[in-house]
Amino acid sequence: MSRTLRTCLGAILAFALYSPALAEDFSAATAGAPLTLDRALALALAEARHPELSAAQEEILAREAELGQAALRPNPTLDLELENFAGSGEFSGADGIETTLLLTQPIELGGKRERRRQSAEIALERSRAEQEIARSDLTARTADRFLAVLAAQKRLLLTQSQVDLARRSLAAVEDRVAAGQAPATEIHRARLAVIELELEISREEGELAAARLELAGLLGVDADACVVAGELSPLPAPPLLEDLAAELTESPGQRQKQLLIEERRRELALEQALGTPDLDLSLGGRYFNEDNDGALIAGFSLPLPLFDRNQGKIAAAGHRRNQAQAEAESSLQAARAALARAWQQLENARKRAAILDDQLLPTAEAAFAAAEYGYRAGKFPLFDVLDAQRTLIDLRQRRLAALIDDRQARIEIERLLGRPLAAATAKENDPS
């Protein structure tokens, strides 16, 4: 795992792993308390609970076992032979028996053991990189689902405030109708605007419930515990796209691709070493029962690589190395394109939010206040009030949508980089 990601997740993981009963105690411990993003991440990233992280850890343990196995030397063999007994004639008994005891030790040539160990070692490193990817992806999914709940809560609150606004306008209409200053039909038009917003509240309550269920499913808790806390406000500008793109090669995903290339290269070296035949050295003794004599036996055997030199597997390993290189290049290109899209979405969202905050919303709020005041004074028709109200509601919804787009883009950029997205340090991107 990269040092940056370890630092950022360390505190979260420490909280996540402090208790084996974290999942069971979570609902009780947080009863009545809103769920923060940090706590959601701590719960999601608990290795003992989440199957993806548990599976990644088991793969690491398996690779560690394979590394230990790869470093072992081949076992010797012990042969015992009995000859010249239970035959016919002078060999009918056991007097002429010859007993041979032979110990044979295979000697690996061509550096097989070291290359086997190196191949297992890089496979272990790649499994650790894959665990880091799993953590990064799970962090992004958790943040994304948390954002979905937070956004649904904010949309519901915004619509509820809009209902209050519409009811205020309805009250003004009712006052004018009661005073005989406006026709009764205007009450129906104003009441219709309230009903439409109340229907929108019902729809958004359903979306909020669905978002909480998805977050609860990811965290393994009850949906009632997924009342989240957080703010959606403008954040600082991100670093320049060129600076972020330069960091992609150090991301967990790209590091895993480079480790795969190295693993394929070492597998090729191992297959080349396997083309070298091994030497078997033998040493033993023979006992002649008839003469009660003994003698030493020594020898060696070496296969002749006349036909099978492992050439097929060597060629296959070379192609797989080339395949890994091509896949790494393709993955980097795709990551750069995804980063550019997310960065552009973030910049676009920031610009929209800035224009809405600085120009459109103040103007719309002033226009609605003027229209409402003018209607009460009998200077403006109801149409102007409803139109100004719809414009203000639409702009507030667009501002919330821009802030949500901003957060979604940041989550995607952080997933691609495998680290939190810091603010711009050299040159801030001006949203104007």
C-alpha positions as CSV (number, residue, x, y, z in Angstrom):
1,M,0.0,0.0,0.0
2,S,1.3,3.5,-0.8
3,R,2.5,5.6,2.1
4,T,0.0,8.3,1.4
5,L,-3.0,6.0,1.4
6,R,-1.7,4.2,4.5
7,T,-1.5,7.5,6.3
8,C,-5.0,8.6,5.2
9,L,-6.7,5.3,6.1
10,G,-4.6,4.5,9.2
11,A,-6.8,6.4,11.7
12,I,-10.0,5.1,10.1
13,L,-8.8,1.5,10.1
14,A,-7.6,1.8,13.7
15,F,-11.1,2.7,14.7
16,A,-12.6,0.1,12.5
17,L,-10.6,-2.8,13.9
18,Y,-10.6,-1.9,17.6
19,S,-13.5,-4.2,18.5
20,P,-14.5,-7.6,17.0
21,A,-18.1,-6.8,17.8
22,L,-18.1,-3.5,15.8
23,A,-20.9,-4.5,13.4
24,E,-23.1,-5.8,16.2
25,D,-22.6,-2.8,18.5
26,F,-22.8,-0.2,15.8
27,S,-26.6,0.4,15.8
28,A,-26.7,0.5,19.6
29,A,-23.7,2.7,19.9
30,T,-25.0,5.2,17.3
31,A,-28.6,5.2,18.3
32,G,-29.8,8.7,17.7
33,A,-26.5,9.9,16.4
34,P,-26.1,10.7,12.7
35,L,-23.6,8.6,10.7
36,T,-20.6,10.6,9.5
37,L,-18.5,9.7,6.5
38,D,-15.5,8.7,8.7
39,R,-17.6,6.3,10.7
40,A,-19.1,4.8,7.5
41,L,-15.6,4.3,6.1
42,A,-14.4,2.7,9.4
43,L,-17.2,0.3,9.3
44,A,-16.8,-0.6,5.6
45,L,-13.1,-1.0,5.8
46,A,-13.1,-3.5,8.7
47,E,-11.3,-6.5,7.2
48,A,-12.9,-8.9,9.5
49,R,-16.3,-8.0,8.2
50,H,-16.2,-7.1,4.6
51,P,-15.9,-10.2,2.3
52,E,-13.9,-8.4,-0.4
53,L,-11.2,-7.3,2.0
54,S,-11.3,-10.7,3.7
55,A,-10.8,-12.4,0.4
56,A,-7.9,-10.1,-0.5
57,Q,-6.3,-10.9,2.8
58,E,-6.7,-14.6,2.3
59,E,-5.0,-14.3,-1.1
60,I,-2.1,-12.5,0.5
61,L,-1.8,-15.3,3.1
62,A,-1.9,-17.9,0.3
63,R,0.8,-16.1,-1.7
64,E,3.0,-15.9,1.5
65,A,2.6,-19.7,1.8
66,E,3.5,-20.2,-1.8
67,L,6.6,-18.0,-1.3
68,G,7.8,-20.2,1.5
69,Q,7.1,-23.3,-0.7
70,A,9.0,-21.8,-3.6
71,A,12.2,-21.4,-1.6
72,L,12.4,-25.1,-0.7
73,R,14.9,-27.5,-2.2
74,P,13.7,-30.8,-3.8
75,N,13.5,-33.8,-1.6
76,P,16.0,-36.7,-1.9
77,T,14.8,-40.2,-2.7
78,L,15.8,-43.4,-0.9
79,D,15.9,-46.6,-3.0
80,L,16.2,-50.1,-1.6
81,E,16.7,-53.0,-4.0
82,L,16.9,-56.7,-3.3
83,E,18.4,-58.9,-6.0
84,N,19.1,-62.6,-6.7
85,F,16.7,-64.4,-4.4
86,A,13.6,-66.6,-4.7
87,G,14.8,-67.7,-8.1
88,S,15.9,-71.1,-9.5
89,G,19.0,-73.2,-9.1
90,E,21.7,-71.4,-7.1
91,F,19.4,-68.4,-6.7
92,S,16.5,-70.4,-5.2
93,G,17.3,-69.4,-1.7
94,A,18.5,-66.2,-0.1
95,D,22.2,-67.0,0.1
96,G,23.0,-65.1,-3.1
97,I,20.9,-62.1,-2.3
98,E,22.3,-58.7,-3.0
99,T,21.0,-55.6,-1.2
100,T,21.4,-52.1,-2.6
101,L,20.6,-48.9,-0.6
102,L,20.8,-45.8,-2.7
103,L,20.2,-42.1,-1.8
104,T,19.5,-39.8,-4.7
105,Q,19.5,-36.0,-4.4
106,P,18.2,-33.9,-7.3
107,I,20.3,-30.8,-8.0
108,E,18.4,-28.0,-9.7
109,L,20.4,-26.3,-12.3
110,G,19.9,-23.0,-14.1
111,G,18.9,-21.1,-11.0
112,K,15.4,-22.6,-10.8
113,R,14.9,-22.3,-7.1
114,E,15.9,-18.6,-7.0
115,R,13.8,-17.8,-10.0
116,R,10.9,-19.7,-8.5
117,R,11.3,-17.7,-5.3
118,Q,11.5,-14.4,-7.2
119,S,8.3,-15.2,-9.1
120,A,6.4,-16.1,-5.9
121,E,7.8,-12.9,-4.3
122,I,6.4,-10.6,-7.0
123,A,3.1,-12.5,-7.0
124,L,2.9,-11.7,-3.3
125,E,3.6,-8.0,-4.0
126,R,0.9,-8.0,-6.7
127,S,-1.7,-9.5,-4.3
128,R,-0.9,-6.7,-1.8
129,A,-1.5,-4.2,-4.6
130,E,-4.8,-5.8,-5.4
131,Q,-5.8,-5.5,-1.7
132,E,-5.0,-1.8,-1.9
133,I,-7.2,-1.6,-5.0
134,A,-10.0,-3.3,-3.1
135,R,-9.6,-0.9,-0.3
136,S,-9.6,2.1,-2.7
137,D,-12.7,0.8,-4.6
138,L,-14.5,0.1,-1.4
139,T,-13.7,3.5,0.0
140,A,-15.1,5.1,-3.2
141,R,-18.2,3.0,-3.2
142,T,-18.9,3.8,0.5
143,A,-18.3,7.5,-0.2
144,D,-20.6,7.4,-3.2
145,R,-23.4,5.7,-1.4
146,F,-22.9,8.0,1.6
147,L,-23.2,11.0,-0.8
148,A,-26.3,9.5,-2.3
149,V,-28.0,9.5,1.1
150,L,-26.7,12.9,2.0
151,A,-27.9,14.3,-1.4
152,A,-31.3,12.8,-0.9
153,Q,-31.5,14.3,2.6
154,K,-30.5,17.7,1.2
155,R,-33.0,17.5,-1.7
156,L,-35.8,16.6,0.8
157,L,-34.9,19.5,3.1
158,L,-34.8,21.8,0.1
159,T,-38.2,20.7,-1.2
160,Q,-39.6,21.1,2.3
161,S,-38.3,24.7,2.4
162,Q,-39.9,25.2,-1.0
163,V,-43.2,24.0,0.3
164,D,-43.0,26.5,3.1
165,L,-42.3,29.2,0.5
166,A,-45.3,28.1,-1.6
167,R,-47.5,28.0,1.5
168,R,-46.4,31.5,2.3
169,S,-47.4,32.6,-1.2
170,L,-50.7,30.8,-0.8
171,A,-51.4,32.6,2.5
172,A,-50.8,35.9,0.7
173,V,-53.3,35.0,-2.0
174,E,-55.9,33.9,0.6
175,D,-55.5,37.3,2.3
176,R,-56.0,39.2,-0.9
177,V,-59.0,37.0,-1.9
178,A,-60.5,37.5,1.6
179,A,-60.1,41.2,1.2
180,G,-61.8,41.2,-2.1
181,Q,-58.6,42.3,-3.9
182,A,-58.1,39.1,-6.0
183,P,-60.4,36.6,-7.7
184,A,-60.9,33.2,-5.9
185,T,-59.4,31.4,-8.9
186,E,-56.0,32.6,-7.7
187,I,-56.3,30.4,-4.6
188,H,-56.5,27.3,-6.8
189,R,-53.4,28.2,-8.8
190,A,-51.4,28.9,-5.6
191,R,-52.7,25.7,-3.9
192,L,-51.8,23.7,-7.0
193,A,-48.2,24.8,-6.6
194,V,-48.2,23.6,-3.0
195,I,-49.7,20.2,-3.9
196,E,-47.1,19.7,-6.7
197,L,-44.3,20.3,-4.2
198,E,-45.9,18.0,-1.6
199,L,-46.0,15.2,-4.3
200,E,-42.3,15.9,-4.9
201,I,-41.6,15.4,-1.2
202,S,-43.3,12.0,-1.3
203,R,-41.1,11.0,-4.3
204,E,-38.0,12.2,-2.6
205,E,-38.8,10.4,0.6
206,G,-38.9,7.2,-1.4
207,E,-35.5,7.9,-3.0
208,L,-34.0,8.7,0.4
209,A,-35.3,5.4,1.8
210,A,-33.8,3.5,-1.2
211,A,-30.4,5.3,-0.8
212,R,-30.3,4.4,2.9
213,L,-31.0,0.8,2.2
214,E,-28.1,0.6,-0.3
215,L,-25.7,2.2,2.2
216,A,-27.0,-0.1,4.9
217,G,-26.4,-3.1,2.7
218,L,-22.8,-2.1,2.0
219,L,-22.1,-1.4,5.7
220,G,-24.0,-4.4,7.1
221,V,-26.2,-2.3,9.4
222,D,-29.9,-1.4,9.7
223,A,-31.2,1.3,7.4
224,D,-32.4,3.2,10.5
225,A,-28.7,3.7,11.4
226,C,-28.0,5.4,8.0
227,V,-29.2,8.9,8.8
228,V,-26.1,10.7,7.7
229,A,-24.5,14.0,8.7
230,G,-22.5,16.2,6.4
231,E,-22.4,19.4,4.4
232,L,-22.6,20.2,0.7
233,S,-20.7,23.4,0.3
234,P,-18.2,24.6,-2.2
235,L,-14.7,23.1,-1.8
236,P,-11.3,24.5,-2.8
237,A,-10.1,24.0,-6.4
238,P,-8.4,20.7,-7.2
239,P,-4.8,20.6,-8.6
240,L,-4.3,21.0,-12.3
241,L,-5.3,18.1,-14.5
242,E,-1.7,17.7,-15.7
243,D,-0.4,17.4,-12.1
244,L,-3.0,14.8,-11.3
245,A,-2.4,12.8,-14.6
246,A,1.3,12.7,-13.7
247,E,0.4,10.9,-10.4
248,L,-1.6,8.1,-12.2
249,T,1.4,5.9,-12.7
250,E,1.7,5.7,-8.9
251,S,-1.9,4.8,-8.3
252,P,-2.8,1.4,-6.9
253,G,-4.4,0.3,-10.2
254,Q,-1.4,1.2,-12.3
255,R,1.1,-0.1,-9.8
256,Q,-0.7,-3.5,-9.9
257,K,-0.4,-3.5,-13.7
258,Q,3.4,-2.8,-13.5
259,L,3.7,-5.6,-10.9
260,L,1.9,-7.9,-13.2
261,I,4.4,-7.1,-16.0
262,E,7.3,-7.9,-13.6
263,E,5.5,-11.1,-12.5
264,R,5.2,-12.2,-16.2
265,R,8.8,-11.3,-16.8
266,R,9.9,-13.5,-13.9
267,E,7.6,-16.3,-15.0
268,L,9.4,-16.1,-18.4
269,A,12.8,-16.4,-16.6
270,L,11.5,-19.3,-14.6
271,E,10.3,-21.2,-17.7
272,Q,13.7,-20.5,-19.4
273,A,15.4,-22.0,-16.3
274,L,13.1,-25.0,-16.5
275,G,14.5,-25.7,-19.9
276,T,17.8,-26.6,-18.3
277,P,17.7,-30.3,-17.1
278,D,18.4,-31.1,-13.5
279,L,21.2,-33.4,-12.3
280,D,20.5,-36.3,-10.0
281,L,23.4,-37.4,-7.8
282,S,23.3,-40.8,-6.2
283,L,25.4,-42.4,-3.4
284,G,24.8,-45.7,-1.6
285,G,26.1,-49.1,-0.9
286,R,25.6,-52.7,-1.9
287,Y,25.8,-55.8,0.4
288,F,26.6,-59.2,-1.0
289,N,25.1,-61.8,1.3
290,E,26.9,-64.8,-0.2
291,D,30.4,-63.4,0.4
292,N,29.4,-61.1,3.3
293,D,31.1,-58.2,1.5
294,G,30.0,-54.7,0.7
295,A,30.8,-51.9,-1.7
296,L,30.0,-48.3,-2.4
297,I,27.9,-47.1,-5.3
298,A,27.9,-43.6,-6.8
299,G,26.4,-42.2,-9.9
300,F,24.6,-39.4,-11.6
301,S,21.9,-39.0,-14.2
302,L,21.2,-36.0,-16.5
303,P,18.4,-35.9,-19.1
304,L,19.4,-35.0,-22.6
305,P,17.3,-32.0,-23.9
306,L,17.1,-33.3,-27.4
307,F,13.4,-32.8,-28.0
308,D,11.8,-31.1,-25.0
309,R,13.6,-27.9,-24.0
310,N,10.4,-26.3,-22.6
311,Q,10.3,-24.2,-25.7
312,G,6.5,-24.1,-25.8
313,K,6.1,-22.8,-22.3
314,I,8.9,-20.3,-22.8
315,A,7.1,-18.9,-25.9
316,A,3.8,-18.8,-24.0
317,A,5.3,-16.9,-21.1
318,G,6.8,-14.4,-23.5
319,H,3.4,-13.8,-25.1
320,R,1.8,-13.3,-21.6
321,R,4.5,-10.8,-20.7
322,N,3.7,-8.9,-23.9
323,Q,0.0,-9.1,-23.1
324,A,0.6,-7.7,-19.7
325,Q,2.5,-4.8,-21.1
326,A,-0.3,-4.0,-23.6
327,E,-2.9,-4.2,-20.9
328,A,-0.9,-1.8,-18.7
329,E,-0.8,0.7,-21.6
330,S,-4.5,0.3,-22.3
331,S,-5.3,0.7,-18.6
332,L,-3.2,3.8,-18.2
333,Q,-4.9,5.4,-21.3
334,A,-8.4,4.5,-19.9
335,A,-7.4,5.9,-16.5
336,R,-6.2,9.2,-18.0
337,A,-9.5,9.5,-20.0
338,A,-11.6,8.8,-16.9
339,L,-9.5,11.3,-14.9
340,A,-10.0,13.9,-17.5
341,R,-13.8,13.4,-17.5
342,A,-14.0,13.5,-13.8
343,W,-11.8,16.6,-13.5
344,Q,-13.8,18.4,-16.2
345,Q,-17.1,17.4,-14.4
346,L,-15.6,18.8,-11.2
347,E,-14.5,22.1,-12.8
348,N,-17.9,22.5,-14.6
349,A,-19.7,21.8,-11.3
350,R,-17.6,24.4,-9.5
351,K,-18.2,27.0,-12.1
352,R,-22.0,26.4,-12.1
353,A,-22.1,26.6,-8.3
354,A,-20.0,29.8,-8.3
355,I,-22.3,31.5,-10.9
356,L,-25.4,30.4,-9.0
357,D,-24.1,31.6,-5.6
358,D,-22.6,34.9,-6.9
359,Q,-25.1,36.0,-9.5
360,L,-28.2,34.0,-10.1
361,L,-29.5,33.1,-6.7
362,P,-29.1,36.6,-5.2
363,T,-31.0,38.0,-8.2
364,A,-33.7,35.4,-8.0
365,E,-34.2,35.9,-4.3
366,A,-34.5,39.6,-4.7
367,A,-36.9,39.1,-7.6
368,F,-39.1,36.8,-5.6
369,A,-39.2,39.1,-2.6
370,A,-40.1,42.1,-4.9
371,A,-42.8,40.1,-6.7
372,E,-44.3,38.9,-3.3
373,Y,-44.2,42.4,-1.9
374,G,-45.7,43.8,-5.1
375,Y,-48.5,41.2,-5.1
376,R,-49.4,42.0,-1.5
377,A,-49.5,45.7,-2.5
378,G,-51.7,44.9,-5.5
379,K,-49.1,46.1,-8.0
380,F,-48.1,42.7,-9.5
381,P,-50.3,39.8,-10.7
382,L,-50.1,36.3,-9.1
383,F,-48.4,35.0,-12.3
384,D,-45.3,37.1,-11.5
385,V,-45.1,35.7,-7.9
386,L,-45.5,32.1,-9.1
387,D,-43.0,32.6,-11.9
388,A,-40.4,34.2,-9.5
389,Q,-41.1,31.4,-7.1
390,R,-40.5,28.7,-9.7
391,T,-37.3,30.4,-10.9
392,L,-36.0,30.5,-7.3
393,I,-36.8,26.9,-6.7
394,D,-35.2,25.8,-9.9
395,L,-32.0,27.7,-9.2
396,R,-31.7,26.3,-5.7
397,Q,-32.2,22.8,-7.1
398,R,-29.5,23.5,-9.7
399,R,-27.1,24.7,-7.1
400,L,-27.6,21.5,-5.1
401,A,-27.1,19.4,-8.2
402,A,-23.9,21.2,-9.0
403,L,-22.5,20.5,-5.5
404,I,-23.5,16.8,-5.8
405,D,-21.7,16.6,-9.2
406,D,-18.7,18.2,-7.5
407,R,-18.6,15.6,-4.8
408,Q,-19.1,12.7,-7.3
409,A,-16.3,13.9,-9.4
410,R,-14.0,14.2,-6.4
411,I,-14.8,10.6,-5.3
412,E,-14.0,9.3,-8.8
413,I,-10.7,11.2,-8.9
414,E,-9.7,9.9,-5.5
415,R,-10.6,6.4,-6.6
416,L,-8.4,6.7,-9.7
417,L,-5.5,8.2,-7.7
418,G,-5.9,5.9,-4.7
419,R,-5.6,8.9,-2.3
420,P,-7.6,11.8,-1.0
421,L,-7.8,14.8,-3.4
422,A,-6.0,17.8,-1.9
423,A,-6.6,21.4,-2.9
424,A,-4.6,23.1,-5.5
425,T,-1.2,24.1,-4.2
426,A,0.6,25.8,-7.1
427,K,-2.2,27.4,-9.1
428,E,-5.8,27.4,-8.2
429,N,-8.3,26.9,-11.0
430,D,-10.4,29.9,-11.1
431,P,-14.1,28.9,-11.5
432,S,-15.0,32.2,-13.1
